[in-house]
């Protein structure tokens, strides 16, 4: 694991101390839970397929979030390099 990835994953540094705990996040999470419960109540036979979809969706989100983190980190490093050249 690279230093950048370890920082993102929270295995080193202060990133492990950050938690998303905002009103908007809580509301969105609760809406997702209610929707999932309703879906599985109405279509219980789709539970395995839904779980597979959810796992795949989480993997896609995780990869996209890491790539955005890395892009932002690189942009910050580029800015620092440009400032040091002056």
Kinemage of the C-alpha trace (Angstrom):
@kinemage 1
@onewidth
@group {chain A} dominant
@subgroup {mainchain}
@vectorlist {calphas} color= white
{ca unk a 1} P 0.000 0.000 0.000
{ca unk a 2} L 1.354 3.419 -0.926
{ca unk a 3} L 1.563 6.274 1.571
{ca unk a 4} L -1.186 8.086 -0.298
{ca unk a 5} L -3.501 5.089 -0.199
{ca unk a 6} L -2.734 4.466 3.488
{ca unk a 7} L -3.636 8.071 4.277
{ca unk a 8} L -6.878 7.740 2.313
{ca unk a 9} L -7.795 4.415 3.924
{ca unk a 10} L -7.134 5.833 7.365
{ca unk a 11} L -4.460 3.325 8.333
{ca unk a 12} L -1.995 6.137 9.082
{ca unk a 13} L -2.155 9.825 9.814
{ca unk a 14} L -5.145 11.845 10.872
{ca unk a 15} L -7.490 10.621 8.133
{ca unk a 16} L -8.685 7.807 10.378
{ca unk a 17} L -10.103 10.418 12.745
{ca unk a 18} L -12.409 12.002 10.190
{ca unk a 19} L -16.038 10.939 10.204
{ca unk a 20} L -18.861 12.097 8.005
{ca unk a 21} L -21.470 13.185 10.539
{ca unk a 22} L -23.578 15.917 9.007
{ca unk a 23} L -27.333 16.385 8.927
{ca unk a 24} L -27.418 15.916 5.134
{ca unk a 25} L -25.403 12.707 5.371
{ca unk a 26} L -27.639 11.314 8.123
{ca unk a 27} L -30.788 12.160 6.168
{ca unk a 28} L -29.442 10.564 2.988
{ca unk a 29} L -28.338 7.457 4.876
{ca unk a 30} L -31.739 7.118 6.553
{ca unk a 31} L -33.496 7.526 3.191
{ca unk a 32} L -31.305 4.789 1.700
{ca unk a 33} L -32.083 2.461 4.612
{ca unk a 34} L -35.832 3.106 4.341
{ca unk a 35} L -35.736 2.511 0.589
{ca unk a 36} L -33.749 -0.715 0.975
{ca unk a 37} L -36.152 -1.980 3.644
{ca unk a 38} L -39.174 -1.201 1.455
{ca unk a 39} L -37.587 -2.841 -1.583
{ca unk a 40} L -36.724 -6.022 0.258
{ca unk a 41} L -40.129 -6.132 1.939
{ca unk a 42} L -41.879 -5.881 -1.418
{ca unk a 43} L -39.483 -8.208 -3.285
{ca unk a 44} L -37.884 -10.587 -0.753
{ca unk a 45} L -36.867 -12.989 -3.512
{ca unk a 46} L -34.420 -10.372 -4.822
{ca unk a 47} L -32.373 -10.135 -1.614
{ca unk a 48} L -29.300 -12.000 -2.948
{ca unk a 49} L -29.315 -10.044 -6.208
{ca unk a 50} L -29.741 -6.756 -4.352
{ca unk a 51} L -26.853 -7.595 -1.990
{ca unk a 52} L -24.624 -8.363 -4.991
{ca unk a 53} L -25.625 -5.052 -6.582
{ca unk a 54} L -24.961 -3.162 -3.353
{ca unk a 55} L -21.517 -4.752 -2.995
{ca unk a 56} L -20.620 -3.869 -6.587
{ca unk a 57} L -21.929 -0.308 -6.124
{ca unk a 58} L -19.865 0.144 -2.958
{ca unk a 59} L -16.751 -1.039 -4.792
{ca unk a 60} L -17.378 1.422 -7.628
{ca unk a 61} L -17.918 4.246 -5.129
{ca unk a 62} L -14.797 3.324 -3.183
{ca unk a 63} L -12.646 3.342 -6.307
{ca unk a 64} L -14.114 6.662 -7.483
{ca unk a 65} L -13.600 8.268 -4.060
{ca unk a 66} L -9.973 7.141 -3.939
{ca unk a 67} L -9.314 8.456 -7.447
{ca unk a 68} L -10.834 11.837 -6.508
{ca unk a 69} L -8.723 11.902 -3.331
{ca unk a 70} L -5.562 11.098 -5.307
{ca unk a 71} L -6.388 13.741 -7.915
{ca unk a 72} L -6.864 16.392 -5.235
{ca unk a 73} L -3.676 15.334 -3.497
{ca unk a 74} L -1.708 15.561 -6.744
{ca unk a 75} L -3.160 18.996 -7.451
{ca unk a 76} L -2.102 20.150 -3.979
{ca unk a 77} L 1.388 18.752 -4.474
{ca unk a 78} L 1.638 20.465 -7.866
{ca unk a 79} L 0.647 23.785 -6.272
{ca unk a 80} L 3.326 23.340 -3.600
{ca unk a 81} L 5.963 22.583 -6.251
{ca unk a 82} L 4.972 25.664 -8.230
{ca unk a 83} L 5.224 27.829 -5.115
{ca unk a 84} L 8.682 26.461 -4.301
{ca unk a 85} L 9.944 27.367 -7.785
{ca unk a 86} L 9.287 31.082 -7.192
